[in-house]
């Protein structure tokens, strides 16, 4: 297991000069974006596109660097190409921008299948299936108020010939009665195929 940092990123060479978007992932359910650097008070705008049209957007006020997570509202999920963009502003000026393209639907060869995912006060619980050998990286995040309290990575994880149960414990104490979310992101190393899941819970 690798704990990336309390914020889930490695500082970039530009960290002492400004903040910048260093990583972005999105599907039609949610997105996560990692911002590196220094300072607070910047605005992060997240947008989901289809055929050049903005479907949804979110604006987050950042208290510094870290990994931030936003859920997209449920909508009819039409098969096709989509894109997501993260734009970082400071005092109205553009600091950094990153975009990704992704496809939803259709017949895509799947190297692994997540049969069940749940997060609770003890950690995250994953039931994953692969008919053949699959080597994946698994990122798991503890999220509060849209920000990852930490991001950890398990690499490499081997899945083969059937169903495997995987559990990850939280690496810090939770405050009883507070609302949290768990997020897991699985990246198949050979193809880069990525799937992400989120689950909210009340700490007990």
C-alpha positions in Angstrom: 0.0 0.0 0.0 1.1 3.5 -0.8 -0.2 6.6 1.1 0.2 9.3 -1.5 -0.1 12.2 1.0 -2.8 13.7 3.2 -4.0 15.4 0.0 -3.3 12.6 -2.5 -0.7 14.2 -4.7 3.0 14.7 -5.1 4.0 18.4 -5.3 4.8 19.6 -8.8 7.9 21.7 -9.7 5.6 24.7 -9.9 4.1 24.2 -6.4 5.8 27.1 -4.7 4.7 29.5 -7.4 1.0 28.7 -7.9 -1.6 26.1 -7.8 -2.3 23.9 -10.9 -4.6 21.0 -11.9 -2.4 17.9 -12.1 -4.9 15.1 -12.5 -8.6 14.7 -13.6 -10.9 11.7 -13.9 -14.6 11.7 -14.7 -17.5 9.5 -15.7 -21.2 10.3 -15.8 -21.6 9.8 -12.1 -18.8 11.8 -10.5 -15.3 13.3 -11.0 -12.2 13.8 -9.0 -9.5 16.4 -9.6 -6.2 16.9 -7.9 -4.7 20.4 -7.4 -1.1 20.9 -6.4 0.7 24.0 -5.2 0.2 26.6 -2.6 -2.4 29.2 -1.5 -6.1 29.3 -0.7 -9.1 31.1 -2.1 -8.8 29.9 -5.6 -12.0 28.8 -7.5 -12.2 25.4 -9.3 -14.8 25.1 -12.0 -15.8 21.6 -13.1 -17.7 21.0 -16.4 -19.2 18.0 -18.1 -19.7 18.2 -21.9 -21.4 16.3 -24.7 -20.9 17.4 -28.3 -19.4 20.7 -27.1 -22.5 21.5 -24.9 -22.1 22.0 -21.2 -24.4 19.4 -19.5 -23.5 20.3 -15.9 -21.0 22.4 -14.0 -19.8 22.8 -10.4 -17.7 25.6 -8.8 -15.7 24.9 -5.7 -13.9 27.4 -3.4 -10.6 25.7 -2.5 -8.9 26.1 0.9 -5.6 24.9 -0.6 -4.2 22.0 -2.6 -5.7 18.5 -2.5 -8.0 16.1 -4.2 -11.6 17.3 -4.7 -14.6 15.2 -5.6 -17.9 16.2 -7.1 -21.0 14.2 -8.0 -22.9 14.8 -11.2 -26.7 14.9 -11.1 -28.4 11.9 -12.5 -29.5 12.3 -16.1 -30.4 10.1 -19.0 -27.1 8.3 -19.9 -27.0 8.3 -23.7 -24.3 6.2 -25.3 -21.6 8.4 -26.8 -18.5 10.5 -26.2 -18.2 13.0 -23.3 -15.6 15.2 -21.9 -14.8 16.9 -18.6 -12.8 20.0 -17.9 -11.3 21.4 -14.7 -10.4 25.1 -14.7 -8.6 26.8 -11.8 -9.0 30.6 -11.3 -7.4 33.1 -8.9 -8.9 36.6 -8.6 -10.6 36.0 -12.0 -7.4 35.0 -13.8 -6.9 31.6 -15.3 -4.2 29.6 -13.4 -4.5 26.1 -14.9 -6.8 23.9 -17.0 -7.1 20.2 -17.7 -9.6 18.2 -19.9 -10.3 14.5 -20.5 -12.4 12.6 -23.0 -14.3 9.4 -22.2 -16.9 7.2 -23.8 -20.1 5.9 -22.1 -22.0 2.8 -23.1 -21.5 0.3 -26.0 -19.8 -3.0 -26.0 -16.4 -2.6 -24.3 -14.2 -5.5 -23.3 -14.1 -5.6 -19.5 -11.1 -7.1 -17.8 -12.8 -6.9 -14.4 -16.2 -6.4 -13.0 -17.1 -4.8 -9.6 -20.0 -6.9 -8.1 -20.4 -4.8 -4.9 -18.9 -1.8 -3.3 -19.7 -0.2 0.1 -18.1 2.3 2.5 -18.8 2.5 6.2 -17.2 3.6 9.4 -14.6 0.8 9.3 -13.5 1.3 5.7 -14.3 0.3 2.1 -15.4 -3.1 1.1 -15.1 -4.4 -2.5 -16.2 -7.5 -4.3 -14.4 -7.7 -7.7 -14.6 -10.4 -10.4 -12.3 -11.2 -13.3 -12.6 -14.3 -15.6 -8.9 -14.1 -16.4 -5.8 -12.5 -14.9 -6.1 -8.7 -14.4 -3.5 -6.5 -12.7 -5.0 -3.3 -11.3 -4.1 -0.2 -9.2 -6.8 0.5 -6.6 -7.1 4.1 -5.2 -9.3 4.5 -2.1 -10.3 7.9 -0.7 -12.0 9.2 2.4 -14.0 12.3 1.6 -15.6 15.0 3.7 -17.3 18.1 2.3 -16.1 17.4 -1.2 -12.4 17.1 -0.3 -10.3 13.9 0.1 -8.9 13.7 3.6 -6.4 11.2 2.2 -5.8 9.1 -0.9 -4.1 5.7 -0.7 -3.1 3.4 -3.5 -2.7 -0.4 -3.6 -0.4 -1.4 -6.4 -0.3 -3.9 -8.0 -3.3 -5.9 -7.1 -3.8 -9.2 -8.9 -7.3 -10.5 -9.7 -7.8 -13.8 -11.4 -10.2 -16.7 -12.0 -13.2 -15.7 -10.0 -14.4 -13.3 -7.2 -12.2 -11.6 -4.7 -13.1 -9.7 -1.5 -10.9 -6.7 -0.8 -11.2 -4.5 2.3 -9.3 -1.3 3.1 -9.4 0.3 6.6 -9.5 4.1 7.0 -6.1 5.5 8.1 -7.5 8.1 10.5 -10.1 8.4 13.2 -13.6 9.5 12.1 -15.8 11.9 14.1 -18.9 10.1 15.3 -22.1 11.5 13.8 -20.3 13.2 10.9 -21.1 12.5 7.2 -18.3 11.1 5.0 -18.0 9.4 1.6 -15.8 6.6 0.5 -14.5 6.6 -3.1 -12.7 3.8 -4.9 -11.0 4.1 -8.3 -9.7 1.0 -10.1 -7.3 1.3 -13.0 -6.4 -1.8 -15.1 -2.7 -1.4 -15.8 -2.5 -2.9 -19.3 -5.4 -1.0 -20.9 -5.9 2.0 -18.5 -9.5 1.1 -18.2 -10.8 2.9 -15.1 -14.0 2.5 -13.0 -14.9 4.6 -9.9 -17.5 4.1 -7.2 -18.7 6.3 -4.3 -20.8 5.6 -1.2 -21.8 8.0 1.6 -22.1 7.0 5.3 -22.6 8.4 8.8 -19.7 7.7 11.1 -20.6 5.6 14.1 
